Amino acid sequence: MAVTSVQEVIQRVTGLDPSRLAGFNGVVLFDLSGEGGGKWTLTISEGKAKVEEGQTTTPNVTLSMSADDFVAMANGQLNPVSAFMQGKLRVTGDMGLAMRLQNILT
C-alpha cells in the first residue's frame, strides 16, 4: 500500500514487525525539507521503533532530503542509492546504518 505523506511513512515504521528490526540498533534523524517536512528522530532498539518529532537526541546518522523524495523512496519509486548519487539524499554519520535502514523503510 502506497503512502502519501511523511506521517504515513513514520506510522508504518513504528508499526513494523519486531523481527524486521532485529539486530538494528541506532538513532536516525530524518531532516526533511519542503511541504510536509520537518525533523523526525527514529530510535530503534531491542526490536522496537520509536519516532519523535524534532531532534530529540544525538543521531548515529542523519538523512537529509525533501519530504517528497522521502515518500517516493518509502514507496519504492526512488532508489536510495540513486538518490544519494544524484544529490537528492545526503547522509551524515554512520553510512552502514543508513544502508541497513533501506530494508526497514521500504
C-alpha positions as CSV (number, residue, x, y, z in Angstrom):
1,M,0.0,0.0,0.0
2,A,1.5,3.3,-1.1
3,V,1.9,6.1,1.4
4,T,1.3,9.8,0.6
5,S,2.8,11.7,3.5
6,V,5.8,11.7,5.8
7,Q,3.5,11.0,8.7
8,E,2.2,7.8,7.0
9,V,5.8,6.6,6.5
10,I,6.6,7.3,10.1
11,Q,3.5,5.4,11.3
12,R,4.4,2.4,9.1
13,V,7.9,2.3,10.6
14,T,6.6,2.3,14.2
15,G,4.1,-0.5,13.4
16,L,6.7,-2.9,11.9
17,D,7.0,-6.5,13.0
18,P,9.9,-6.6,15.6
19,S,11.6,-9.4,13.5
20,R,12.2,-6.8,10.8
21,L,14.0,-4.6,13.3
22,A,16.1,-7.4,14.9
23,G,19.8,-6.5,15.1
24,F,19.2,-2.9,14.2
25,N,20.1,-0.5,17.0
26,G,20.6,3.1,16.5
27,V,19.3,6.6,16.2
28,V,18.4,8.1,12.8
29,L,17.5,11.8,12.3
30,F,15.4,12.5,9.2
31,D,15.8,16.1,8.2
32,L,13.1,16.6,5.6
33,S,12.7,19.8,3.6
34,G,9.7,21.2,1.8
35,E,6.0,20.8,2.3
36,G,5.2,18.2,4.9
37,G,8.8,18.0,6.0
38,G,10.4,18.6,9.4
39,K,12.8,16.7,11.6
40,W,12.0,13.3,13.0
41,T,14.1,11.2,15.3
42,L,13.8,7.4,14.9
43,T,15.2,5.3,17.7
44,I,15.4,1.5,17.1
45,S,16.5,-0.7,20.0
46,E,15.7,-4.3,21.0
47,G,13.3,-4.8,18.2
48,K,11.2,-1.7,18.9
49,A,11.0,1.5,16.9
50,K,10.1,4.9,18.5
51,V,9.7,8.1,16.5
52,E,9.6,11.6,17.9
53,E,9.0,14.8,16.1
54,G,12.1,17.0,16.2
55,Q,15.7,16.2,17.0
56,T,15.5,14.7,20.4
57,T,19.0,13.2,20.8
58,T,22.3,12.9,19.1
59,P,21.8,10.7,16.0
60,N,24.1,8.0,14.7
61,V,23.2,9.0,11.2
62,T,21.3,11.9,9.6
63,L,19.4,11.6,6.4
64,S,18.6,14.9,4.7
65,M,16.3,15.1,1.7
66,S,13.0,16.6,0.5
67,A,9.8,15.2,2.1
68,D,8.5,14.3,-1.4
69,D,11.7,12.3,-2.2
70,F,11.4,10.6,1.3
71,V,7.8,9.5,0.5
72,A,8.8,8.3,-3.0
73,M,11.7,6.3,-1.5
74,A,9.3,4.6,1.0
75,N,7.0,3.7,-1.9
76,G,9.9,2.2,-3.9
77,Q,9.6,4.8,-6.6
78,L,13.1,6.3,-5.7
79,N,16.1,4.1,-5.3
80,P,18.1,5.3,-2.2
81,V,21.4,4.7,-3.9
82,S,20.4,6.6,-7.0
83,A,19.0,9.4,-4.8
84,F,22.4,9.6,-3.0
85,M,24.3,9.6,-6.2
86,Q,22.1,12.3,-7.7
87,G,22.5,14.5,-4.6
88,K,18.8,14.1,-3.6
89,L,19.8,12.3,-0.4
90,R,22.6,13.5,2.0
91,V,23.9,11.1,4.6
92,T,25.9,12.3,7.6
93,G,27.3,9.8,10.1
94,D,27.2,6.0,10.1
95,M,26.8,5.0,6.4
96,G,26.5,1.3,7.3
97,L,23.4,2.1,9.5
98,A,21.9,4.2,6.7
99,M,22.3,1.3,4.2
100,R,20.6,-1.1,6.6
101,L,17.7,1.4,7.0
102,Q,16.7,0.8,3.4
103,N,15.2,-2.6,4.3
104,I,13.1,-1.1,7.1
105,L,11.7,1.9,5.2
106,T,10.6,0.2,2.0
